[in-house]
Every structure is written in structure tokens, then in C-alpha cells.
Amino acid sequence: SVSGNPSGTTTGFGTNPVTPAGSSVLTIGNTAAATAGSYTLNLSATSTSGNKSASLGLDVFNAAP
């Protein structure tokens, strides 16, 4: 799951669940609704070996930098 994404945006993972040594793509949708700024996205997952978490920085600009 993801929290901390800009208000009005949506998030989703391409593959869920992920098998070991696999990967998944995080998609952030409705980005036109996002207010410019810096955000910290908090990712969390549950596996047979326990809970895992990670943080990801996201910068949103009004125009291309």
C-alpha cells in the first residue's frame, strides 16, 4: 500500500502480489490534481517474512523543470 501521495492522486501496483525476486511498478494517476511540492510516499507490504516498508521522494512541478 501507499500513503502520503498528493491529494487527488491515485496509486496502484502493476503486480500484486509479487513473488520473490520479482518486481512491481508503482503507478501514480490523476497527477493533474496534484499541487506542486515535495512529497514523501510511504510504501508498506506484508510478506511471509514480516512487514516491510520504504519511503520514496516525489517532486511535483507546475511545468517541466
PDBQT receptor file of N, H, CA, C and O in Angstrom, charges set to zero:
ATOM      1  N   SER A   1       0.841  -1.185   0.000  1.00  0.00    +0.000 N 
ATOM      2  CA  SER A   1       0.000   0.000   0.000  1.00  0.00    +0.000 C 
ATOM      3  C   SER A   1       0.883   1.244   0.000  1.00  0.00    +0.000 C 
ATOM      4  O   SER A   1       2.075   1.183   0.301  1.00  0.00    +0.000 OA
ATOM      5  N   VAL A   2       0.272   2.364  -0.343  1.00  0.00    +0.000 N 
ATOM      6  H   VAL A   2      -0.697   2.414  -0.587  1.00  0.00    +0.000 HD
ATOM      7  CA  VAL A   2       0.993   3.635  -0.424  1.00  0.00    +0.000 C 
ATOM      8  C   VAL A   2       0.203   4.689   0.333  1.00  0.00    +0.000 C 
ATOM      9  O   VAL A   2      -1.023   4.744   0.240  1.00  0.00    +0.000 OA
ATOM     10  N   SER A   3       0.909   5.522   1.080  1.00  0.00    +0.000 N 
ATOM     11  H   SER A   3       1.905   5.477   1.156  1.00  0.00    +0.000 HD
ATOM     12  CA  SER A   3       0.295   6.684   1.723  1.00  0.00    +0.000 C 
ATOM     13  C   SER A   3       1.211   7.878   1.500  1.00  0.00    +0.000 C 
ATOM     14  O   SER A   3       2.382   7.719   1.156  1.00  0.00    +0.000 OA
ATOM     15  N   GLY A   4       0.673   9.063   1.697  1.00  0.00    +0.000 N 
ATOM     16  H   GLY A   4      -0.278   9.192   1.977  1.00  0.00    +0.000 HD
ATOM     17  CA  GLY A   4       1.469  10.276   1.540  1.00  0.00    +0.000 C 
ATOM     18  C   GLY A   4       1.474  10.834   0.135  1.00  0.00    +0.000 C 
ATOM     19  O   GLY A   4       2.126  11.846  -0.122  1.00  0.00    +0.000 OA
ATOM     20  N   ASN A   5       0.757  10.191  -0.791  1.00  0.00    +0.000 N 
ATOM     21  H   ASN A   5       0.228   9.369  -0.582  1.00  0.00    +0.000 HD
ATOM     22  CA  ASN A   5       0.701  10.714  -2.157  1.00  0.00    +0.000 C 
ATOM     23  C   ASN A   5      -0.123  11.996  -2.182  1.00  0.00    +0.000 C 
ATOM     24  O   ASN A   5      -0.968  12.204  -1.311  1.00  0.00    +0.000 OA
ATOM     25  N   PRO A   6       0.112  12.858  -3.171  1.00  0.00    +0.000 N 
ATOM     26  CA  PRO A   6      -0.606  14.131  -3.240  1.00  0.00    +0.000 C 
ATOM     27  C   PRO A   6      -2.124  13.932  -3.272  1.00  0.00    +0.000 C 
ATOM     28  O   PRO A   6      -2.624  12.986  -3.880  1.00  0.00    +0.000 OA
ATOM     29  N   SER A   7      -2.829  14.817  -2.622  1.00  0.00    +0.000 N 
ATOM     30  H   SER A   7      -2.422  15.585  -2.128  1.00  0.00    +0.000 HD
ATOM     31  CA  SER A   7      -4.284  14.766  -2.581  1.00  0.00    +0.000 C 
ATOM     32  C   SER A   7      -4.856  14.754  -3.994  1.00  0.00    +0.000 C 
ATOM     33  O   SER A   7      -4.412  15.512  -4.856  1.00  0.00    +0.000 OA
ATOM     34  N   GLY A   8      -5.835  13.898  -4.225  1.00  0.00    +0.000 N 
ATOM     35  H   GLY A   8      -6.196  13.282  -3.524  1.00  0.00    +0.000 HD
ATOM     36  CA  GLY A   8      -6.473  13.805  -5.526  1.00  0.00    +0.000 C 
ATOM     37  C   GLY A   8      -5.842  12.811  -6.470  1.00  0.00    +0.000 C 
ATOM     38  O   GLY A   8      -6.437  12.461  -7.489  1.00  0.00    +0.000 OA
ATOM     39  N   THR A   9      -4.628  12.340  -6.146  1.00  0.00    +0.000 N 
ATOM     40  H   THR A   9      -4.144  12.624  -5.318  1.00  0.00    +0.000 HD
ATOM     41  CA  THR A   9      -3.976  11.346  -6.997  1.00  0.00    +0.000 C 
ATOM     42  C   THR A   9      -4.366   9.940  -6.550  1.00  0.00    +0.000 C 
ATOM     43  O   THR A   9      -4.863   9.736  -5.442  1.00  0.00    +0.000 OA
ATOM     44  N   THR A  10      -4.132   8.997  -7.423  1.00  0.00    +0.000 N 
ATOM     45  H   THR A  10      -3.728   9.163  -8.323  1.00  0.00    +0.000 HD
ATOM     46  CA  THR A  10      -4.379   7.598  -7.115  1.00  0.00    +0.000 C 
ATOM     47  C   THR A  10      -3.071   6.832  -7.235  1.00  0.00    +0.000 C 
ATOM     48  O   THR A  10      -2.154   7.266  -7.933  1.00  0.00    +0.000 OA
ATOM     49  N   THR A  11      -2.982   5.700  -6.559  1.00  0.00    +0.000 N 
ATOM     50  H   THR A  11      -3.727   5.347  -5.993  1.00  0.00    +0.000 HD
ATOM     51  CA  THR A  11      -1.786   4.864  -6.650  1.00  0.00    +0.000 C 
ATOM     52  C   THR A  11      -2.196   3.416  -6.864  1.00  0.00    +0.000 C 
ATOM     53  O   THR A  11      -3.275   2.992  -6.451  1.00  0.00    +0.000 OA
ATOM     54  N   GLY A  12      -1.326   2.674  -7.508  1.00  0.00    +0.000 N 
ATOM     55  H   GLY A  12      -0.450   3.019  -7.844  1.00  0.00    +0.000 HD
ATOM     56  CA  GLY A  12      -1.577   1.258  -7.708  1.00  0.00    +0.000 C 
ATOM     57  C   GLY A  12      -0.314   0.549  -8.147  1.00  0.00    +0.000 C 
ATOM     58  O   GLY A  12       0.571   1.145  -8.761  1.00  0.00    +0.000 OA
ATOM     59  N   PHE A  13      -0.243  -0.729  -7.825  1.00  0.00    +0.000 N 
ATOM     60  H   PHE A  13      -0.962  -1.213  -7.326  1.00  0.00    +0.000 HD
ATOM     61  CA  PHE A  13       0.897  -1.550  -8.218  1.00  0.00    +0.000 C 
ATOM     62  C   PHE A  13       0.497  -2.437  -9.387  1.00  0.00    +0.000 C 
ATOM     63  O   PHE A  13      -0.603  -2.987  -9.406  1.00  0.00    +0.000 OA
ATOM     64  N   GLY A  14       1.389  -2.574 -10.358  1.00  0.00    +0.000 N 
ATOM     65  H   GLY A  14       2.283  -2.126 -10.342  1.00  0.00    +0.000 HD
ATOM     66  CA  GLY A  14       1.118  -3.376 -11.540  1.00  0.00    +0.000 C 
ATOM     67  C   GLY A  14       0.975  -4.850 -11.235  1.00  0.00    +0.000 C 
ATOM     68  O   GLY A  14       0.109  -5.516 -11.801  1.00  0.00    +0.000 OA
ATOM     69  N   THR A  15       1.803  -5.368 -10.357  1.00  0.00    +0.000 N 
ATOM     70  H   THR A  15       2.507  -4.826  -9.897  1.00  0.00    +0.000 HD
ATOM     71  CA  THR A  15       1.759  -6.770  -9.963  1.00  0.00    +0.000 C 
ATOM     72  C   THR A  15       1.581  -6.836  -8.459  1.00  0.00    +0.000 C 
ATOM     73  O   THR A  15       2.370  -6.264  -7.708  1.00  0.00    +0.000 OA
ATOM     74  N   ASN A  16       0.549  -7.530  -8.023  1.00  0.00    +0.000 N 
ATOM     75  H   ASN A  16      -0.093  -7.995  -8.633  1.00  0.00    +0.000 HD
ATOM     76  CA  ASN A  16       0.296  -7.665  -6.592  1.00  0.00    +0.000 C 
ATOM     77  C   ASN A  16      -0.528  -8.928  -6.401  1.00  0.00    +0.000 C 
ATOM     78  O   ASN A  16      -1.676  -8.968  -6.844  1.00  0.00    +0.000 OA
ATOM     79  N   PRO A  17       0.004  -9.952  -5.766  1.00  0.00    +0.000 N 
ATOM     80  CA  PRO A  17       1.274  -9.982  -5.040  1.00  0.00    +0.000 C 
ATOM     81  C   PRO A  17       2.471 -10.213  -5.966  1.00  0.00    +0.000 C 
ATOM     82  O   PRO A  17       2.324 -10.589  -7.129  1.00  0.00    +0.000 OA
ATOM     83  N   VAL A  18       3.650  -9.977  -5.410  1.00  0.00    +0.000 N 
ATOM     84  H   VAL A  18       3.770  -9.672  -4.465  1.00  0.00    +0.000 HD
ATOM     85  CA  VAL A  18       4.912 -10.174  -6.121  1.00  0.00    +0.000 C 
ATOM     86  C   VAL A  18       5.590 -11.410  -5.550  1.00  0.00    +0.000 C 
ATOM     87  O   VAL A  18       5.678 -11.568  -4.332  1.00  0.00    +0.000 OA
ATOM     88  N   THR A  19       6.066 -12.280  -6.422  1.00  0.00    +0.000 N 
ATOM     89  H   THR A  19       5.995 -12.152  -7.412  1.00  0.00    +0.000 HD
ATOM     90  CA  THR A  19       6.802 -13.453  -5.966  1.00  0.00    +0.000 C 
ATOM     91  C   THR A  19       8.252 -13.062  -5.701  1.00  0.00    +0.000 C 
ATOM     92  O   THR A  19       8.728 -12.079  -6.268  1.00  0.00    +0.000 OA
ATOM     93  N   PRO A  20       8.971 -13.806  -4.852  1.00  0.00    +0.000 N 
ATOM     94  CA  PRO A  20      10.361 -13.467  -4.539  1.00  0.00    +0.000 C 
ATOM     95  C   PRO A  20      11.217 -13.273  -5.790  1.00  0.00    +0.000 C 
ATOM     96  O   PRO A  20      11.086 -13.989  -6.782  1.00  0.00    +0.000 OA
ATOM     97  N   ALA A  21      12.079 -12.294  -5.703  1.00  0.00    +0.000 N 
ATOM     98  H   ALA A  21      12.185 -11.712  -4.897  1.00  0.00    +0.000 HD
ATOM     99  CA  ALA A  21      12.978 -11.852  -6.774  1.00  0.00    +0.000 C 
ATOM    100  C   ALA A  21      12.212 -11.149  -7.892  1.00  0.00    +0.000 C 
ATOM    101  O   ALA A  21      12.788 -10.848  -8.937  1.00  0.00    +0.000 OA
ATOM    102  N   GLY A  22      10.932 -10.887  -7.688  1.00  0.00    +0.000 N 
ATOM    103  H   GLY A  22      10.464 -11.131  -6.839  1.00  0.00    +0.000 HD
ATOM    104  CA  GLY A  22      10.128 -10.185  -8.680  1.00  0.00    +0.000 C 
ATOM    105  C   GLY A  22      10.096  -8.697  -8.404  1.00  0.00    +0.000 C 
ATOM    106  O   GLY A  22      10.734  -8.210  -7.471  1.00  0.00    +0.000 OA
ATOM    107  N   SER A  23       9.354  -7.987  -9.216  1.00  0.00    +0.000 N 
ATOM    108  H   SER A  23       8.836  -8.382  -9.974  1.00  0.00    +0.000 HD
ATOM    109  CA  SER A  23       9.219  -6.545  -9.039  1.00  0.00    +0.000 C 
ATOM    110  C   SER A  23       7.818  -6.113  -9.448  1.00  0.00    +0.000 C 
ATOM    111  O   SER A  23       7.073  -6.873 -10.067  1.00  0.00    +0.000 OA
ATOM    112  N   SER A  24       7.478  -4.898  -9.096  1.00  0.00    +0.000 N 
ATOM    113  H   SER A  24       8.083  -4.280  -8.593  1.00  0.00    +0.000 HD
ATOM    114  CA  SER A  24       6.186  -4.336  -9.454  1.00  0.00    +0.000 C 
ATOM    115  C   SER A  24       6.369  -2.854  -9.733  1.00  0.00    +0.000 C 
ATOM    116  O   SER A  24       7.227  -2.208  -9.131  1.00  0.00    +0.000 OA
ATOM    117  N   VAL A  25       5.573  -2.316 -10.636  1.00  0.00    +0.000 N 
ATOM    118  H   VAL A  25       4.877  -2.841 -11.125  1.00  0.00    +0.000 HD
ATOM    119  CA  VAL A  25       5.643  -0.902 -10.992  1.00  0.00    +0.000 C 
ATOM    120  C   VAL A  25       4.564  -0.147 -10.227  1.00  0.00    +0.000 C 
ATOM    121  O   VAL A  25       3.396  -0.534 -10.240  1.00  0.00    +0.000 OA
ATOM    122  N   LEU A  26       4.965   0.934  -9.562  1.00  0.00    +0.000 N 
ATOM    123  H   LEU A  26       5.914   1.249  -9.552  1.00  0.00    +0.000 HD
ATOM    124  CA  LEU A  26       4.023   1.821  -8.883  1.00  0.00    +0.000 C 
ATOM    125  C   LEU A  26       3.569   2.880  -9.876  1.00  0.00    +0.000 C 
ATOM    126  O   LEU A  26       4.393   3.595 -10.446  1.00  0.00    +0.000 OA
ATOM    127  N   THR A  27       2.263   2.983 -10.083  1.00  0.00    +0.000 N 
ATOM    128  H   THR A  27       1.594   2.403  -9.620  1.00  0.00    +0.000 HD
ATOM    129  CA  THR A  27       1.703   3.990 -10.970  1.00  0.00    +0.000 C 
ATOM    130  C   THR A  27       0.973   5.033 -10.135  1.00  0.00    +0.000 C 
ATOM    131  O   THR A  27       0.176   4.696  -9.259  1.00  0.00    +0.000 OA
ATOM    132  N   ILE A  28       1.252   6.299 -10.416  1.00  0.00    +0.000 N 
ATOM    133  H   ILE A  28       1.899   6.573 -11.128  1.00  0.00    +0.000 HD
ATOM    134  CA  ILE A  28       0.555   7.403  -9.757  1.00  0.00    +0.000 C 
ATOM    135  C   ILE A  28      -0.336   8.040 -10.811  1.00  0.00    +0.000 C 
ATOM    136  O   ILE A  28       0.149   8.544 -11.824  1.00  0.00    +0.000 OA
ATOM    137  N   GLY A  29      -1.632   8.016 -10.569  1.00  0.00    +0.000 N 
ATOM    138  H   GLY A  29      -2.026   7.606  -9.746  1.00  0.00    +0.000 HD
ATOM    139  CA  GLY A  29      -2.587   8.512 -11.547  1.00  0.00    +0.000 C 
ATOM    140  C   GLY A  29      -3.212   9.829 -11.135  1.00  0.00    +0.000 C 
ATOM    141  O   GLY A  29      -3.068  10.273  -9.995  1.00  0.00    +0.000 OA
ATOM    142  N   ASN A  30      -3.907  10.446 -12.073  1.00  0.00    +0.000 N 
ATOM    143  H   ASN A  30      -4.024  10.086 -12.999  1.00  0.00    +0.000 HD
ATOM    144  CA  ASN A  30      -4.590  11.727 -11.884  1.00  0.00    +0.000 C 
ATOM    145  C   ASN A  30      -3.622  12.794 -11.376  1.00  0.00    +0.000 C 
ATOM    146  O   ASN A  30      -3.953  13.570 -10.480  1.00  0.00    +0.000 OA
ATOM    147  N   THR A  31      -2.433  12.822 -11.954  1.00  0.00    +0.000 N 
ATOM    148  H   THR A  31      -2.165  12.192 -12.682  1.00  0.00    +0.000 HD
ATOM    149  CA  THR A  31      -1.399  13.755 -11.488  1.00  0.00    +0.000 C 
ATOM    150  C   THR A  31      -1.761  15.212 -11.735  1.00  0.00    +0.000 C 
ATOM    151  O   THR A  31      -1.187  16.102 -11.107  1.00  0.00    +0.000 OA
ATOM    152  N   ALA A  32      -2.696  15.471 -12.635  1.00  0.00    +0.000 N 
ATOM    153  H   ALA A  32      -3.162  14.749 -13.145  1.00  0.00    +0.000 HD
ATOM    154  CA  ALA A  32      -3.125  16.856 -12.871  1.00  0.00    +0.000 C 
ATOM    155  C   ALA A  32      -3.766  17.455 -11.625  1.00  0.00    +0.000 C 
ATOM    156  O   ALA A  32      -3.830  18.677 -11.489  1.00  0.00    +0.000 OA
ATOM    157  N   ALA A  33      -4.242  16.606 -10.712  1.00  0.00    +0.000 N 
ATOM    158  H   ALA A  33      -4.191  15.613 -10.823  1.00  0.00    +0.000 HD
ATOM    159  CA  ALA A  33      -4.871  17.083  -9.481  1.00  0.00    +0.000 C 
ATOM    160  C   ALA A  33      -3.849  17.423  -8.398  1.00  0.00    +0.000 C 
ATOM    161  O   ALA A  33      -4.200  18.024  -7.382  1.00  0.00    +0.000 OA
ATOM    162  N   ALA A  34      -2.595  17.046  -8.607  1.00  0.00    +0.000 N 
ATOM    163  H   ALA A  34      -2.310  16.558  -9.432  1.00  0.00    +0.000 HD
ATOM    164  CA  ALA A  34      -1.563  17.233  -7.579  1.00  0.00    +0.000 C 
ATOM    165  C   ALA A  34      -1.105  18.684  -7.510  1.00  0.00    +0.000 C 
ATOM    166  O   ALA A  34      -0.885  19.327  -8.536  1.00  0.00    +0.000 OA
ATOM    167  N   THR A  35      -0.967  19.179  -6.314  1.00  0.00    +0.000 N 
ATOM    168  H   THR A  35      -1.145  18.656  -5.480  1.00  0.00    +0.000 HD
ATOM    169  CA  THR A  35      -0.405  20.504  -6.077  1.00  0.00    +0.000 C 
ATOM    170  C   THR A  35       1.115  20.398  -6.113  1.00  0.00    +0.000 C 
ATOM    171  O   THR A  35       1.689  19.453  -5.572  1.00  0.00    +0.000 OA
ATOM    172  N   ALA A  36       1.765  21.369  -6.748  1.00  0.00    +0.000 N 
ATOM    173  H   ALA A  36       1.299  22.137  -7.187  1.00  0.00    +0.000 HD
ATOM    174  CA  ALA A  36       3.228  21.361  -6.814  1.00  0.00    +0.000 C 
ATOM    175  C   ALA A  36       3.816  21.320  -5.411  1.00  0.00    +0.000 C 
ATOM    176  O   ALA A  36       3.306  21.963  -4.493  1.00  0.00    +0.000 OA
ATOM    177  N   GLY A  37       4.893  20.559  -5.253  1.00  0.00    +0.000 N 
ATOM    178  H   GLY A  37       5.307  20.037  -5.998  1.00  0.00    +0.000 HD
ATOM    179  CA  GLY A  37       5.562  20.455  -3.964  1.00  0.00    +0.000 C 
ATOM    180  C   GLY A  37       6.340  19.162  -3.863  1.00  0.00    +0.000 C 
ATOM    181  O   GLY A  37       6.399  18.378  -4.810  1.00  0.00    +0.000 OA
ATOM    182  N   SER A  38       6.937  18.949  -2.700  1.00  0.00    +0.000 N 
ATOM    183  H   SER A  38       6.889  19.586  -1.931  1.00  0.00    +0.000 HD
ATOM    184  CA  SER A  38       7.700  17.728  -2.427  1.00  0.00    +0.000 C 
ATOM    185  C   SER A  38       6.894  16.845  -1.487  1.00  0.00    +0.000 C 
ATOM    186  O   SER A  38       6.342  17.318  -0.494  1.00  0.00    +0.000 OA
ATOM    187  N   TYR A  39       6.834  15.584  -1.804  1.00  0.00    +0.000 N 
ATOM    188  H   TYR A  39       7.283  15.200  -2.611  1.00  0.00    +0.000 HD
ATOM    189  CA  TYR A  39       6.045  14.628  -1.037  1.00  0.00    +0.000 C 
ATOM    190  C   TYR A  39       6.910  13.435  -0.663  1.00  0.00    +0.000 C 
ATOM    191  O   TYR A  39       7.825  13.064  -1.398  1.00  0.00    +0.000 OA
ATOM    192  N   THR A  40       6.616  12.841   0.476  1.00  0.00    +0.000 N 
ATOM    193  H   THR A  40       5.872  13.142   1.073  1.00  0.00    +0.000 HD
ATOM    194  CA  THR A  40       7.240  11.591   0.871  1.00  0.00    +0.000 C 
ATOM    195  C   THR A  40       6.170  10.519   0.827  1.00  0.00    +0.000 C 
ATOM    196  O   THR A  40       5.209  10.556   1.595  1.00  0.00    +0.000 OA
ATOM    197  N   LEU A  41       6.339   9.564  -0.073  1.00  0.00    +0.000 N 
ATOM    198  H   LEU A  41       7.119   9.534  -0.697  1.00  0.00    +0.000 HD
ATOM    199  CA  LEU A  41       5.416   8.447  -0.181  1.00  0.00    +0.000 C 
ATOM    200  C   LEU A  41       5.920   7.330   0.708  1.00  0.00    +0.000 C 
ATOM    201  O   LEU A  41       7.103   6.992   0.680  1.00  0.00    +0.000 OA
ATOM    202  N   ASN A  42       5.036   6.762   1.487  1.00  0.00    +0.000 N 
ATOM    203  H   ASN A  42       4.074   7.037   1.510  1.00  0.00    +0.000 HD
ATOM    204  CA  ASN A  42       5.374   5.661   2.374  1.00  0.00    +0.000 C 
ATOM    205  C   ASN A  42       4.776   4.384   1.803  1.00  0.00    +0.000 C 
ATOM    206  O   ASN A  42       3.559   4.253   1.679  1.00  0.00    +0.000 OA
ATOM    207  N   LEU A  43       5.647   3.451   1.461  1.00  0.00    +0.000 N 
ATOM    208  H   LEU A  43       6.636   3.558   1.563  1.00  0.00    +0.000 HD
ATOM    209  CA  LEU A  43       5.219   2.176   0.899  1.00  0.00    +0.000 C 
ATOM    210  C   LEU A  43       5.292   1.113   1.976  1.00  0.00    +0.000 C 
ATOM    211  O   LEU A  43       6.258   1.065   2.738  1.00  0.00    +0.000 OA
ATOM    212  N   SER A  44       4.285   0.263   2.046  1.00  0.00    +0.000 N 
ATOM    213  H   SER A  44       3.501   0.302   1.427  1.00  0.00    +0.000 HD
ATOM    214  CA  SER A  44       4.304  -0.825   3.018  1.00  0.00    +0.000 C 
ATOM    215  C   SER A  44       3.786  -2.096   2.368  1.00  0.00    +0.000 C 
ATOM    216  O   SER A  44       2.918  -2.064   1.496  1.00  0.00    +0.000 OA
ATOM    217  N   ALA A  45       4.339  -3.212   2.812  1.00  0.00    +0.000 N 
ATOM    218  H   ALA A  45       5.044  -3.239   3.520  1.00  0.00    +0.000 HD
ATOM    219  CA  ALA A  45       3.966  -4.514   2.261  1.00  0.00    +0.000 C 
ATOM    220  C   ALA A  45       4.060  -5.561   3.357  1.00  0.00    +0.000 C 
ATOM    221  O   ALA A  45       4.772  -5.391   4.347  1.00  0.00    +0.000 OA
ATOM    222  N   THR A  46       3.339  -6.627   3.163  1.00  0.00    +0.000 N 
ATOM    223  H   THR A  46       2.761  -6.766   2.360  1.00  0.00    +0.000 HD
ATOM    224  CA  THR A  46       3.361  -7.747   4.091  1.00  0.00    +0.000 C 
ATOM    225  C   THR A  46       3.821  -8.981   3.330  1.00  0.00    +0.000 C 
ATOM    226  O   THR A  46       3.362  -9.250   2.220  1.00  0.00    +0.000 OA
ATOM    227  N   SER A  47       4.730  -9.725   3.942  1.00  0.00    +0.000 N 
ATOM    228  H   SER A  47       5.103  -9.507   4.844  1.00  0.00    +0.000 HD
ATOM    229  CA  SER A  47       5.206 -10.962   3.321  1.00  0.00    +0.000 C 
ATOM    230  C   SER A  47       5.249 -12.056   4.376  1.00  0.00    +0.000 C 
ATOM    231  O   SER A  47       4.972 -11.814   5.551  1.00  0.00    +0.000 OA
ATOM    232  N   THR A  48       5.596 -13.249   3.951  1.00  0.00    +0.000 N 
ATOM    233  H   THR A  48       5.821 -13.447   2.997  1.00  0.00    +0.000 HD
ATOM    234  CA  THR A  48       5.702 -14.346   4.907  1.00  0.00    +0.000 C 
ATOM    235  C   THR A  48       6.826 -14.115   5.904  1.00  0.00    +0.000 C 
ATOM    236  O   THR A  48       6.833 -14.714   6.980  1.00  0.00    +0.000 OA
ATOM    237  N   SER A  49       7.778 -13.250   5.559  1.00  0.00    +0.000 N 
ATOM    238  H   SER A  49       7.772 -12.763   4.686  1.00  0.00    +0.000 HD
ATOM    239  CA  SER A  49       8.880 -12.954   6.478  1.00  0.00    +0.000 C 
ATOM    240  C   SER A  49       8.607 -11.711   7.320  1.00  0.00    +0.000 C 
ATOM    241  O   SER A  49       9.474 -11.276   8.079  1.00  0.00    +0.000 OA
ATOM    242  N   GLY A  50       7.415 -11.136   7.195  1.00  0.00    +0.000 N 
ATOM    243  H   GLY A  50       6.711 -11.489   6.578  1.00  0.00    +0.000 HD
ATOM    244  CA  GLY A  50       7.058  -9.991   8.035  1.00  0.00    +0.000 C 
ATOM    245  C   GLY A  50       6.684  -8.768   7.226  1.00  0.00    +0.000 C 
ATOM    246  O   GLY A  50       6.586  -8.812   5.999  1.00  0.00    +0.000 OA
ATOM    247  N   ASN A  51       6.479  -7.681   7.937  1.00  0.00    +0.000 N 
ATOM    248  H   ASN A  51       6.559  -7.645   8.933  1.00  0.00    +0.000 HD
ATOM    249  CA  ASN A  51       6.107  -6.417   7.305  1.00  0.00    +0.000 C 
ATOM    250  C   ASN A  51       7.347  -5.685   6.812  1.00  0.00    +0.000 C 
ATOM    251  O   ASN A  51       8.386  -5.693   7.472  1.00  0.00    +0.000 OA
ATOM    252  N   LYS A  52       7.234  -5.067   5.673  1.00  0.00    +0.000 N 
ATOM    253  H   LYS A  52       6.390  -5.061   5.136  1.00  0.00    +0.000 HD
ATOM    254  CA  LYS A  52       8.330  -4.295   5.080  1.00  0.00    +0.000 C 
ATOM    255  C   LYS A  52       7.825  -2.899   4.766  1.00  0.00    +0.000 C 
ATOM    256  O   LYS A  52       6.642  -2.712   4.483  1.00  0.00    +0.000 OA
ATOM    257  N   SER A  53       8.723  -1.913   4.815  1.00  0.00    +0.000 N 
ATOM    258  H   SER A  53       9.684  -2.066   5.045  1.00  0.00    +0.000 HD
ATOM    259  CA  SER A  53       8.328  -0.547   4.473  1.00  0.00    +0.000 C 
ATOM    260  C   SER A  53       9.499   0.180   3.829  1.00  0.00    +0.000 C 
ATOM    261  O   SER A  53      10.661  -0.179   4.019  1.00  0.00    +0.000 OA
ATOM    262  N   ALA A  54       9.164   1.205   3.066  1.00  0.00    +0.000 N 
ATOM    263  H   ALA A  54       8.220   1.497   2.911  1.00  0.00    +0.000 HD
ATOM    264  CA  ALA A  54      10.172   2.033   2.409  1.00  0.00    +0.000 C 
ATOM    265  C   ALA A  54       9.564   3.399   2.148  1.00  0.00    +0.000 C 
ATOM    266  O   ALA A  54       8.344   3.538   2.055  1.00  0.00    +0.000 OA
ATOM    267  N   SER A  55      10.411   4.397   2.030  1.00  0.00    +0.000 N 
ATOM    268  H   SER A  55      11.402   4.284   2.105  1.00  0.00    +0.000 HD
ATOM    269  CA  SER A  55       9.967   5.749   1.708  1.00  0.00    +0.000 C 
ATOM    270  C   SER A  55      10.511   6.134   0.340  1.00  0.00    +0.000 C 
ATOM    271  O   SER A  55      11.588   5.698  -0.066  1.00  0.00    +0.000 OA
ATOM    272  N   LEU A  56       9.741   6.958  -0.359  1.00  0.00    +0.000 N 
ATOM    273  H   LEU A  56       8.866   7.311  -0.030  1.00  0.00    +0.000 HD
ATOM    274  CA  LEU A  56      10.096   7.376  -1.707  1.00  0.00    +0.000 C 
ATOM    275  C   LEU A  56       9.788   8.853  -1.843  1.00  0.00    +0.000 C 
ATOM    276  O   LEU A  56       8.684   9.288  -1.512  1.00  0.00    +0.000 OA
ATOM    277  N   GLY A  57      10.754   9.638  -2.329  1.00  0.00    +0.000 N 
ATOM    278  H   GLY A  57      11.650   9.285  -2.598  1.00  0.00    +0.000 HD
ATOM    279  CA  GLY A  57      10.536  11.065  -2.545  1.00  0.00    +0.000 C 
ATOM    280  C   GLY A  57       9.881  11.318  -3.889  1.00  0.00    +0.000 C 
ATOM    281  O   GLY A  57      10.228  10.682  -4.885  1.00  0.00    +0.000 OA
ATOM    282  N   LEU A  58       8.933  12.248  -3.920  1.00  0.00    +0.000 N 
ATOM    283  H   LEU A  58       8.652  12.765  -3.111  1.00  0.00    +0.000 HD
ATOM    284  CA  LEU A  58       8.252  12.623  -5.155  1.00  0.00    +0.000 C 
ATOM    285  C   LEU A  58       8.180  14.139  -5.223  1.00  0.00    +0.000 C 
ATOM    286  O   LEU A  58       7.644  14.780  -4.319  1.00  0.00    +0.000 OA
ATOM    287  N   ASP A  59       8.719  14.716  -6.294  1.00  0.00    +0.000 N 
ATOM    288  H   ASP A  59       9.155  14.196  -7.028  1.00  0.00    +0.000 HD
ATOM    289  CA  ASP A  59       8.635  16.159  -6.523  1.00  0.00    +0.000 C 
ATOM    290  C   ASP A  59       7.655  16.415  -7.653  1.00  0.00    +0.000 C 
ATOM    291  O   ASP A  59       7.763  15.818  -8.725  1.00  0.00    +0.000 OA
ATOM    292  N   VAL A  60       6.694  17.308  -7.413  1.00  0.00    +0.000 N 
ATOM    293  H   VAL A  60       6.606  17.793  -6.542  1.00  0.00    +0.000 HD
ATOM    294  CA  VAL A  60       5.695  17.674  -8.416  1.00  0.00    +0.000 C 
ATOM    295  C   VAL A  60       5.935  19.127  -8.797  1.00  0.00    +0.000 C 
ATOM    296  O   VAL A  60       6.045  19.996  -7.932  1.00  0.00    +0.000 OA
ATOM    297  N   PHE A  61       6.015  19.384 -10.106  1.00  0.00    +0.000 N 
ATOM    298  H   PHE A  61       5.926  18.677 -10.808  1.00  0.00    +0.000 HD
ATOM    299  CA  PHE A  61       6.272  20.726 -10.619  1.00  0.00    +0.000 C 
ATOM    300  C   PHE A  61       5.061  21.224 -11.402  1.00  0.00    +0.000 C 
ATOM    301  O   PHE A  61       4.287  20.428 -11.933  1.00  0.00    +0.000 OA
ATOM    302  N   ASN A  62       4.900  22.557 -11.472  1.00  0.00    +0.000 N 
ATOM    303  H   ASN A  62       5.529  23.204 -11.041  1.00  0.00    +0.000 HD
ATOM    304  CA  ASN A  62       3.838  23.148 -12.284  1.00  0.00    +0.000 C 
ATOM    305  C   ASN A  62       4.122  22.979 -13.768  1.00  0.00    +0.000 C 
ATOM    306  O   ASN A  62       3.196  22.878 -14.574  1.00  0.00    +0.000 OA
ATOM    307  N   ALA A  63       5.403  22.949 -14.133  1.00  0.00    +0.000 N 
ATOM    308  H   ALA A  63       6.155  23.031 -13.478  1.00  0.00    +0.000 HD
ATOM    309  CA  ALA A  63       5.842  22.773 -15.517  1.00  0.00    +0.000 C 
ATOM    310  C   ALA A  63       7.121  21.955 -15.493  1.00  0.00    +0.000 C 
ATOM    311  O   ALA A  63       7.723  21.774 -14.435  1.00  0.00    +0.000 OA
ATOM    312  N   ALA A  64       7.535  21.465 -16.635  1.00  0.00    +0.000 N 
ATOM    313  H   ALA A  64       7.046  21.612 -17.495  1.00  0.00    +0.000 HD
ATOM    314  CA  ALA A  64       8.769  20.678 -16.695  1.00  0.00    +0.000 C 
ATOM    315  C   ALA A  64       9.938  21.512 -16.180  1.00  0.00    +0.000 C 
ATOM    316  O   ALA A  64      10.100  22.668 -16.569  1.00  0.00    +0.000 OA
ATOM    317  N   PRO A  65      10.763  20.914 -15.293  1.00  0.00    +0.000 N 
ATOM    318  CA  PRO A  65      11.904  21.675 -14.733  1.00  0.00    +0.000 C 
ATOM    319  C   PRO A  65      12.975  21.948 -15.776  1.00  0.00    +0.000 C 
ATOM    320  O   PRO A  65      13.991  22.573 -15.469  1.00  0.00    +0.000 OA
TER     321      PRO A  65
